[in-house]
Amino acid sequence: MHSTPSTSSLPGRVLRNLALPSLLVLPAVLVRVTGTHPVAPVALLVFGAAVVAASFVLAWAAEAAEVDISGGLAVAVLAVIAVLPEYAVDLFFAFRAGSDPTYVQYAAANMTGSNRLLLGLGWSMVVLVSVWVASRRSGRPVREVVLEARHRLEVGFLAVLALVAFVIPATGQIHIVLGCVLLAFFAYYLVRVASHDDGSEPDLVGPAAAVGSLPTTTRRVTVIAMFVLSAAVIVLCAEPFADALVSSGQALGVDEFLLVQWLAPLASEAPEFIVALIFATRGNAVGALVMLISAKVNQWSLLIGSLPIAHLTGGGDGVLVLDARQVEEVFLTAAQTVLGVAVLLSLRFPRWAAWSLLGLFVVQFAIPGTTGRLVLAGVYLVLAAGVLVHHRRHIVPTLTAPFRRTPQGPPEDGPHGAAGDHRSNGVDARVGTPVG
């Protein structure tokens, strides 16, 4: 539940929250309208700031929209919208690759970077912050985040996509047929999560809470306006931001592949990470983690499925052919996803797994190159194999969860569970760990 400020103060509070993003967006809009062409590093700052600001407004609007959208669908929609800036940049690279094949590498770089960033940094930090908060509130060590049985649905979708992901490195391409299959699977995912509404009220914070507390008509108009304007800014800035990334790398002597792979996703996913961390600090660990799991599903289905279509629209043949490095990057990303899914099979995310995923994410920067990528992928897969053996009784229920009407297999009981789902009154129902 979010607190409701006095009605008279709400519009002013909303406007104050939108003031800083508007100031950050204004220079980029002026540059685009006037046709000015600043040097690459300056353009990177101008358009990057606008993308980040618009991303925050999108995230606030998506959260506020939860008031009017069913719970399961709201989480999926929030996850889609939160990564819309990343999609805009990546789809631009795929579109440009239709006429200039050298841009294929940038599409692959942005996709793999954002994917690994979300799991390696996002999932890990949410779990670590959540168990720390729960430990402080309960007065005893808390060692894991516990999901509910109904969340096996999201984990099941991600498990299926993790297996399908290996088709890309195996074939060395992202074919439009695979893209259509992934888009259809994403549509099916939306239908399934929309049917899983638990009737809970959204837990809004900050600017989203101010917007969500507005009177119904005013709230809906405000949310739509925020969606439209921020999306327009992102579309307006996606091309110059993407070009500035590549040009800045060339001008500064930095590998442009790495800039596209890490800087662009970090800028576009910052709002999503911050929202998730706010949820975690407020004791809503499950809400934070499920939102990031849903975003991961979106990346492996909607994002990758859209790339060959964007390539076709840009004049290509709808088949993004990957070189050796790109194949290695996708293989490493898929291997990391498999470990993430393996950890979640029991619907428990232990602290040791969060530290392991975070450590492996950091290590990749110390061991670059083909050898480093292949060795790290091997480590992910070996660890995943061990966890899969331990959780083997959950494999079939998880893989079949997307195709069943009711979830199966509650989390295994344990002495140190700590969920933090606000819908369970601040405690884990099975082990009674206080979190709020």
Secondary structure, 3 states (H helix, E strand, C coil): CCCCCCHHHHHHHHHHHHHHHHHHHHHHHHHHHHCCCCCHHHHHHHHHHHHHHHHHHHHHHHHHHHHCCCHHHHHHHHHHHHCHHHHHHHHHHHHHHCCCHHHHHHHHHHHHHHHHHHHHHHHHHHHHHHHHHHHHHHCCCCCEEECCHHHHHHHHHHHHHHHHHCHHHHHCEEEHHHHHHHHHHHHHHHHHHHCCCCCCCCCCCHHHHHHHCCCHHHHHHHHHHHHHHHHHHHHHHHHHHHHHHHHHHHHHCCCHHHHHHHHHHHHHHHHHHHHHHHHHHCCCHHHHHHHHHHHHHHHHHHHHHHHHHHHHHCCCCCEEECCHHHHHHHHHHHHHHHHHHHHHCCCEEEHHHHHHHHHHHHHCCCCCHHHHHHHHHHHHHHHHHHHHHHCHHHHHHHHHHHHCCCCCCCCCCCCCECCCCHHHCCECCCCCCECC
